[in-house]
């Protein structure tokens, strides 16, 4: 019998009892061309997630446990013991469509220089409905090898956890995700991984993000408060990436960093760190995207008086959403 593992699937779990079976059902419903190992890392759950996982019949599940130290730590624990030629992450409240593994592996096998491939996604978001990301590429039918990863990323926002298949050898070289980042740790990792080689994008919806059941249970505000409070400065966030890319920094990278900087600054505002946010916006605003929030932030930092008004209004807006 051939015991070779083709793909390692890593699933961090924290109080995921509501949706973990849906996620695992989708993993094991994948087309059967490849041998899987599914590493589930329980991150200190206090609900009955462990009992549900232990009740599964699949022999390819490897269950690890740790104290609550965050999803990056959990993924790294899985990376350390991964045996598959390819590796992918998925969160417990998301799921794949049946051909995700087969089609992403086909892209990587046909293009041996690629380090990763990502797919289109369907996001079901409370209050917003269904969003397809990215929408621009819905009419294409084959994978695109990206000439400028950062520029494409900034324009299309085409990656999220669960939408990516990677080469395990390269992922191990990165030393995994940064455990001190409790927000945008995934974005930092995608950017850093891109410094190791080419990415591809497969314009087909094969991943679904739908955590509305969890959001409804714990509340949108409670879900995000801790994340906002842990937002780092942009310099802290990007240090590993810029050490691995050529200087001067490309326009594509500045474009991508501007989008992330805007999100980090917004998180700082919502966690009451308005003076740090003010300094960060002044430093990076020229590369912010052209959206409404970015325009509001640019207006706000024109002077300190505007800033007090704008930051207060933004905090009020988010904390009083229905």
C-alpha positions as semicolon CSV with decimal commas, in nm:
position;residue;x (nm);y (nm);z (nm)
1;X;0,000;0,000;0,000
2;X;0,129;0,347;-0,094
3;X;0,138;0,564;0,219
4;X;0,271;0,872;0,039
5;X;0,094;1,189;0,153
6;X;0,018;1,429;-0,132
7;X;-0,155;1,714;0,054
8;X;-0,149;1,841;0,409
9;X;-0,462;2,031;0,517
10;X;-0,416;2,244;0,831
11;X;-0,723;2,361;1,023
12;X;-0,689;2,582;1,334
13;X;-0,988;2,535;1,564
14;X;-1,111;2,766;1,838
15;X;-1,467;2,717;1,964
16;X;-1,571;2,591;1,621
17;X;-1,843;2,347;1,723
18;X;-2,108;2,521;1,511
19;X;-1,932;2,473;1,177
20;X;-1,637;2,231;1,205
21;X;-1,835;1,937;1,066
22;X;-1,933;2,141;0,760
23;X;-1,566;2,224;0,700
24;X;-1,449;1,865;0,744
25;X;-1,730;1,724;0,532
26;X;-1,613;1,952;0,249
27;X;-1,249;1,849;0,295
28;X;-1,334;1,480;0,272
29;X;-1,574;1,538;-0,020
30;X;-1,284;1,648;-0,240
31;X;-1,217;1,441;-0,550
32;X;-1,012;1,138;-0,452
33;X;-0,705;1,166;-0,674
34;X;-0,472;1,251;-0,386
35;X;-0,383;1,119;-0,042
36;X;-0,462;1,368;0,236
37;X;-0,354;1,424;0,592
38;X;-0,573;1,664;0,786
39;X;-0,397;1,829;1,079
40;X;-0,644;1,993;1,317
41;X;-0,489;2,214;1,582
42;X;-0,724;2,298;1,867
43;X;-0,628;2,641;2,000
44;X;-0,767;2,605;2,351
45;X;-1,136;2,563;2,267
46;X;-1,381;2,583;2,557
47;X;-1,684;2,448;2,369
48;X;-1,736;2,090;2,248
49;X;-1,520;2,122;1,935
50;X;-1,285;1,848;2,054
51;X;-1,566;1,600;2,112
52;X;-1,702;1,663;1,762
53;X;-1,360;1,615;1,602
54;X;-1,287;1,301;1,802
55;X;-1,620;1,163;1,688
56;X;-1,518;1,177;1,322
57;X;-1,441;0,842;1,156
58;X;-1,173;0,953;0,910
59;X;-0,835;0,796;0,990
60;X;-0,636;1,070;0,817
61;X;-0,720;1,326;1,090
62;X;-0,432;1,423;1,317
63;X;-0,554;1,617;1,621
64;X;-0,314;1,843;1,810
65;X;-0,392;2,067;2,107
66;X;-0,238;2,384;2,246
67;X;-0,323;2,668;2,480
68;X;-0,492;2,964;2,315
69;X;-0,209;3,139;2,130
70;X;-0,380;3,228;1,803
71;X;-0,428;3,088;1,451
72;X;-0,073;3,163;1,333
73;X;0,070;2,952;1,614
74;X;-0,178;2,675;1,535
75;X;-0,090;2,675;1,164
76;X;0,281;2,670;1,243
77;X;0,231;2,366;1,462
78;X;0,078;2,191;1,164
79;X;0,346;2,309;0,923
80;X;0,616;2,163;1,148
81;X;0,486;1,807;1,106
82;X;0,338;1,835;0,755
83;X;0,429;1,542;0,528
84;X;0,244;1,638;0,211
85;X;0,414;1,761;-0,104
86;X;0,157;2,041;-0,104
87;X;-0,002;2,225;0,186
88;X;-0,314;2,434;0,238
89;X;-0,489;2,611;0,525
90;X;-0,860;2,642;0,586
91;X;-1,046;2,793;0,879
92;X;-1,309;2,588;1,059
93;X;-1,597;2,818;0,958
94;X;-1,517;2,803;0,584
95;X;-1,536;2,528;0,324
96;X;-1,423;2,421;-0,023
97;X;-1,619;2,319;-0,328
98;X;-1,546;1,962;-0,440
99;X;-1,270;2,027;-0,697
100;X;-1,057;2,274;-0,501
101;X;-0,773;2,030;-0,433
102;X;-0,774;1,861;-0,773
103;X;-0,769;2,185;-0,971
104;X;-0,514;2,373;-0,760
105;X;-0,276;2,077;-0,754
106;X;-0,308;2,046;-1,132
107;X;-0,191;2,408;-1,169
108;X;0,112;2,351;-0,945
109;X;0,207;2,023;-1,110
110;X;0,190;2,181;-1,456
111;X;0,402;2,480;-1,350
112;X;0,686;2,357;-1,131
113;X;0,827;2,709;-1,081
114;X;0,515;2,821;-0,891
115;X;0,517;2,844;-0,512
116;X;0,140;2,883;-0,476
117;X;-0,193;2,918;-0,652
118;X;-0,511;3,081;-0,525
119;X;-0,872;3,061;-0,643
120;X;-1,174;3,285;-0,661
121;X;-1,392;3,301;-0,351
122;X;-1,753;3,342;-0,246
123;X;-1,791;3,545;0,075
124;X;-2,124;3,542;0,256
125;X;-2,117;3,846;0,485
126;X;-2,380;3,951;0,733
127;X;-2,548;4,270;0,615
128;X;-2,381;4,258;0,271
129;X;-2,497;3,930;0,120
130;X;-2,287;3,732;-0,128
131;X;-1,965;3,880;-0,267
132;X;-1,750;3,712;-0,533
133;X;-1,378;3,799;-0,515
134;X;-1,237;3,906;-0,750
135;X;-1,530;3,979;-0,981
136;X;-1,321;4,107;-1,269
137;X;-1,192;3,762;-1,370
138;X;-1,515;3,564;-1,384
139;X;-1,500;3,519;-1,764
140;X;-1,159;3,349;-1,779
141;X;-1,117;2,972;-1,773
142;X;-0,752;2,896;-1,702
143;X;-0,488;2,986;-1,447
144;X;-0,297;3,312;-1,478
145;X;0,070;3,324;-1,378
146;X;0,117;3,661;-1,210
147;X;0,398;3,882;-1,338
148;X;0,355;4,131;-1,054
149;X;0,204;3,957;-0,751
150;X;0,183;4,269;-0,533
151;X;0,015;4,486;-0,794
152;X;-0,240;4,214;-0,875
153;X;-0,300;4,158;-0,504
154;X;-0,358;4,528;-0,443
155;X;-0,596;4,562;-0,738
156;X;-0,791;4,239;-0,695
157;X;-0,764;4,140;-0,326
158;X;-0,759;3,785;-0,459
159;X;-0,627;3,585;-0,160
160;X;-0,771;3,474;0,171
161;X;-0,702;3,187;0,408
162;X;-0,856;2,877;0,254
163;X;-0,818;2,991;-0,106
164;X;-0,451;2,896;-0,149
165;X;-0,257;2,578;-0,228
166;X;0,121;2,591;-0,170
167;X;0,436;2,383;-0,203
168;X;0,522;2,250;0,142
169;X;0,897;2,275;0,082
170;X;0,868;2,652;0,029
171;X;0,626;2,703;0,318
172;X;0,871;2,534;0,553
173;X;1,147;2,769;0,430
174;X;0,939;3,069;0,540
175;X;0,928;2,941;0,901
176;X;0,553;2,988;0,887
177;X;0,337;3,274;1,005
178;X;0,439;3,536;1,260
179;X;0,279;3,440;1,588
180;X;0,306;3,790;1,738
181;X;0,062;3,918;1,474
182;X;-0,298;3,852;1,581
183;X;-0,442;4,051;1,290
184;X;-0,329;4,044;0,924
185;X;-0,091;3,758;1,006
186;X;-0,228;3,584;0,698
187;X;-0,172;3,888;0,474
188;X;0,186;3,921;0,593
189;X;0,242;3,554;0,519
190;X;0,105;3,578;0,162
191;X;0,327;3,877;0,094
192;X;0,631;3,704;0,238
193;X;0,563;3,378;0,052
194;X;0,545;3,578;-0,273
195;X;0,909;3,678;-0,225
196;X;1,008;3,310;-0,270
197;X;0,873;3,269;-0,624
198;X;0,584;3,300;-0,867
199;X;0,213;3,277;-0,782
200;X;-0,077;3,178;-1,003
201;X;-0,444;3,269;-0,986
202;X;-0,720;3,028;-1,092
203;X;-1,035;3,225;-1,188
204;X;-1,290;2,977;-1,061
205;X;-1,495;2,994;-0,738
206;X;-1,378;2,693;-0,534
207;X;-1,379;2,837;-0,180
208;X;-1,664;2,970;0,035
209;X;-1,627;3,186;0,345
210;X;-1,943;3,183;0,553
211;X;-1,900;3,232;0,925
212;X;-2,231;3,409;0,978
213;X;-2,347;3,147;1,230
214;X;-2,042;3,219;1,446
215;X;-2,073;3,595;1,402
216;X;-2,440;3,581;1,502
217;X;-2,355;3,382;1,814
218;X;-2,066;3,591;1,950
219;X;-2,156;3,925;1,790
220;X;-1,969;4,118;1,520
221;X;-1,829;4,370;1,768
222;X;-1,697;4,111;2,013
223;X;-1,540;3,918;1,728
224;X;-1,340;4,220;1,615
225;X;-1,243;4,409;1,931
226;X;-0,940;4,193;2,010
227;X;-0,829;4,199;1,647
228;X;-0,841;4,578;1,630
229;X;-0,644;4,610;1,952
230;X;-0,361;4,396;1,818
231;X;-0,305;4,586;1,493
232;X;0,072;4,657;1,456
233;X;0,239;4,953;1,291
234;X;0,305;4,916;0,918
235;X;0,680;4,906;0,975
236;X;0,640;4,619;1,219
237;X;0,403;4,437;0,985
238;X;0,623;4,454;0,675
239;X;0,973;4,400;0,816
240;X;1,009;4,038;0,702
241;X;0,879;4,111;0,352
242;X;1,094;4,412;0,269
243;X;1,407;4,230;0,384
244;X;1,340;3,979;0,106
245;X;1,264;4,208;-0,190
246;X;1,478;4,436;-0,402
247;X;1,508;4,809;-0,341
248;X;1,377;5,058;-0,426
249;X;1,033;4,920;-0,348
250;X;0,820;4,867;-0,657
251;X;0,501;5,059;-0,725
252;X;0,315;4,729;-0,703
253;X;0,444;4,668;-0,352
254;X;0,369;5,026;-0,242
255;X;0,019;4,986;-0,383
256;X;-0,038;4,664;-0,185
257;X;0,116;4,805;0,131
258;X;-0,109;5,110;0,106
259;X;-0,420;4,893;0,123
260;X;-0,292;4,706;0,426
261;X;-0,173;5,027;0,593
262;X;-0,521;5,174;0,558
263;X;-0,675;4,869;0,727
264;X;-0,418;4,871;1,008
265;X;-0,474;5,242;1,069
266;X;-0,849;5,193;1,079
267;X;-0,806;4,915;1,335
268;X;-0,589;5,144;1,547
269;X;-0,861;5,408;1,544
270;X;-1,126;5,157;1,652
271;X;-0,905;5,040;1,940
272;X;-0,872;5,403;2,060
273;X;-0,506;5,436;1,950
274;X;-0,591;5,747;1,755
275;X;-0,260;5,929;1,789
276;X;-0,060;5,632;1,658
277;X;-0,313;5,603;1,374
278;X;-0,269;5,975;1,294
279;X;0,108;5,935;1,253
280;X;0,071;5,619;1,045
281;X;-0,185;5,780;0,812
282;X;0,038;6,082;0,757
283;X;0,321;5,846;0,663
284;X;0,134;5,613;0,425
285;X;-0,174;5,801;0,301
286;X;-0,030;5,864;-0,047
287;X;-0,055;5,491;-0,118
288;X;-0,401;5,434;0,032
289;X;-0,667;5,297;-0,208
290;X;-0,927;5,526;-0,362
291;X;-1,224;5,436;-0,144
292;X;-1,451;5,634;0,087
293;X;-1,278;5,542;0,414
294;X;-0,937;5,634;0,269
295;X;-1,071;5,974;0,162
296;X;-1,215;6,031;0,509
297;X;-0,882;5,941;0,669
298;X;-0,691;6,175;0,439
299;X;-0,927;6,460;0,529
300;X;-0,899;6,377;0,897
301;X;-0,521;6,416;0,914
302;X;-0,519;6,759;0,751
303;X;-0,505;6,905;1,101
304;X;-0,553;6,797;1,461
305;X;-0,897;6,954;1,490
306;X;-1,031;6,756;1,194
307;X;-0,865;6,446;1,333
308;X;-1,048;6,458;1,666
309;X;-1,381;6,489;1,484
310;X;-1,313;6,224;1,219
311;X;-1,169;5,962;1,454
312;X;-1,457;6,008;1,700
313;X;-1,715;5,972;1,422
314;X;-1,550;5,655;1,287
315;X;-1,543;5,498;1,632
316;X;-1,907;5,586;1,687
317;X;-2,002;5,449;1,344
318;X;-1,846;5,106;1,400
319;X;-1,958;5,064;1,760
320;X;-2,319;5,146;1,677
321;X;-2,367;4,928;1,372
322;X;-2,687;4,726;1,378
